[in-house]
Amino acid sequence: MARPLIADIDLDALRHNYRLAGDLAPNSRAVAVLKADGYGHGAVACARALLDLAPAFAVACIEEAVTLREAGIRTPIVLLEGIFEASELHQVEALGLWMAVHSDWQVDALLDYRPRLPIPVWVKVDSGMHRLGFAPERLEAVWQRLKAAPGKACDLHLMSHFATADLDDRGYFTQQMARLGVLADRLGAPLCLANSPATLARPEAHGAWNRPGVMLYGSDPLETATPQSARLAPVMTLRSQIIAVRELGAGECVGYGGRFRTSRSTRIGVVACGYGDGYDRHAVDGTPVLVEGMRAGLAGKVSMDMMTVDITDIPEAGIGSDVVLWGRATNGEVLSVDEVARYCDTISYTLLTGVLPRVPRRYHHGQG
Ligand SMILES: *Cc1c(COP(=O)(O)O)cnc(C)c1O
């Protein structure tokens, strides 16, 4: 028997979530963000599953775009950070990519390059994230430079990114929107602003394009869920099995450092999944897992290849029992990756992108 740990990827759930992004923004088109290997789900498989729905994909860099093109994906692909060096421009053109432009040197490189066909360019303005983009007061000059490019070499969109669209407190989001509103009016440009939380809950940010990422994979990024975000379906189920059981009396220690100490007669299930698979070692005792579709708690520090869970209250559990680390159990019970992330003092993004290559991905449509 093979090691039972696998990441089950439900491509119908991915399509469902993509459709939800579209339903919530009926006047926008949605770029499906597939960076970081589709947030750990496999970018090529996710792209193929979305081919008939998504008019464009987005990745972080040209290497990720090449992977999709080599797999035969012909859909437009946006480079969210643009090029990292000028020499990439011939590939941008040859592969039919779109690109963000966030720095003067990228503008210079584009204007020097002179593509044969206009390259769709998403000019990034820093409306408050203070990471990438031109300062708002400089944007118009950059815009006019690109617009005046010989042979109308660039097809311009205005792009920006929100720092706090996920938070209940709308104060800073509203400031960013106000800055963007002024620029949008002045330039009359097609807009691309919304990430997942803005796609889900900030309709005023919906533009010609939106850029949903993590929501496509079924994670709810909002501080407070809404009826819409509650419709997201988990795409990845990280599943394994119990490979051994220990029966312990009260007062025994479990695992490295003896972090977990039994307070009663306790059954401990040993699960084949550890930080060597990408499961977060910061998980505290009590971090939920599903055993036979029922909730149990982590008991003791996560090891490299294994973890230990308290199955005292699930008497039917034993060697071979199904364990879901996050996702959907066969009885339909869901343990969201967002909830697990809270127990690890992190966010779903790091858990999903952190699943390591040694965990086989298994793709399917629908349940089972
Ligand atoms: C990753 C990314 C997104 C998607 O963000 P989510 O929070 O996953 O929806 C959107 N825009 C840019 C520029 C990004 O880098």
The ligand as an ORCA input file, in Angstrom:
! r2SCAN-3c Opt
* xyz 0 1
  C      -2.086     37.566     -6.130
  C      -2.687     38.763     -6.703
  C      -4.073     38.866     -6.857
  C      -5.038     37.843     -6.310
  O      -5.177     38.060     -4.937
  P      -6.186     37.184     -4.064
  O      -6.162     37.814     -2.731
  O      -5.633     35.801     -4.035
  O      -7.485     37.260     -4.748
  C      -4.574     39.984     -7.476
  N      -3.748     40.953     -7.930
  C      -2.421     40.889     -7.799
  C      -1.578     41.997     -8.301
  C      -1.840     39.807     -7.167
  O      -0.514     39.757     -7.031
*
